[in-house]
Amino acid sequence: MTGPSVLPTPSTFNLLMDSSIDATPPDRAEAPLSWAQTRHNIRRDYDRVLGAMGEGVSLPKKLFWFLLPTFLGLFMYRLSRHAYVNGWRNLARLLSLVNSYLTRIEIQPTTSIGGGCLLGHSPVALCGRIGENFTFMGYGAVGGGFDSRDIGAGPGLPVVGDNVVIAIHAVVLGAIHIGDGVHVGPGTMVTFDVPAGGLVLWDRPRVIRGGAQRRQGTA
């Protein structure tokens, strides 16, 4: 039995500098973002962090949380997204590249994310169109699969609704819709549409009684 084939992919640098990724259908072209709008999204993101910390947090601790890779990566994404939507494409790609090196948060500036996003841990990879108040606990990805259909987020990319929560080590792939308020459980791979309010869980692993001892005996 042979393993899965690995298709060659362009390097990160070539992908970032490829002008063809700028092509956006006219009916889905993004309106320019004002700095006030970008700052508002950053403020909403940070409010989610402050809410997770609880009441009475000291200023040094707030600064510590601001500089964590998860929030810093999201902050740098907001800057790259602002640059991209306003036509400064090379600057946007450069910011995105530096962000992925520094924080291991990979969010292309072509990705749209609503305000109030909260990331739990890095690494994270996000591509597509993601709604408001998105929560992702990390060590996973939202992005493209092997489907080239465009459902509103770009070829092969998902559209994620508002108030979606994705647990640690989960993956959402392909041109699929994830409805508002969906919760995706730990270690789950989602490659199909999920209706609003749905809960997606992976099958529970089996426990083989005495399996470890038998395995040691055959080693």
Secondary structure as GFF3:
##gff-version 3
##sequence-region A 1 219
A	DSSP	alpha_helix	12	17	.	.	.	ID=ss1
A	DSSP	three_ten_helix	19	22	.	.	.	ID=ss2
A	DSSP	three_ten_helix	26	28	.	.	.	ID=ss3
A	DSSP	alpha_helix	35	53	.	.	.	ID=ss4
A	DSSP	alpha_helix	59	66	.	.	.	ID=ss5
A	DSSP	alpha_helix	69	85	.	.	.	ID=ss6
A	DSSP	alpha_helix	89	103	.	.	.	ID=ss7
A	DSSP	beta_strand	105	107	.	.	.	ID=ss8
A	DSSP	beta_strand	112	113	.	.	.	ID=ss9
A	DSSP	beta_strand	118	119	.	.	.	ID=ss10
A	DSSP	beta_strand	124	126	.	.	.	ID=ss11
A	DSSP	beta_strand	129	130	.	.	.	ID=ss12
A	DSSP	beta_strand	135	136	.	.	.	ID=ss13
A	DSSP	beta_strand	140	143	.	.	.	ID=ss14
A	DSSP	beta_strand	159	160	.	.	.	ID=ss15
A	DSSP	beta_strand	165	166	.	.	.	ID=ss16
A	DSSP	beta_strand	171	173	.	.	.	ID=ss17
A	DSSP	beta_strand	177	178	.	.	.	ID=ss18
A	DSSP	beta_strand	183	184	.	.	.	ID=ss19
A	DSSP	beta_strand	189	190	.	.	.	ID=ss20
A	DSSP	beta_strand	199	200	.	.	.	ID=ss21
A	DSSP	alpha_helix	211	218	.	.	.	ID=ss22
###
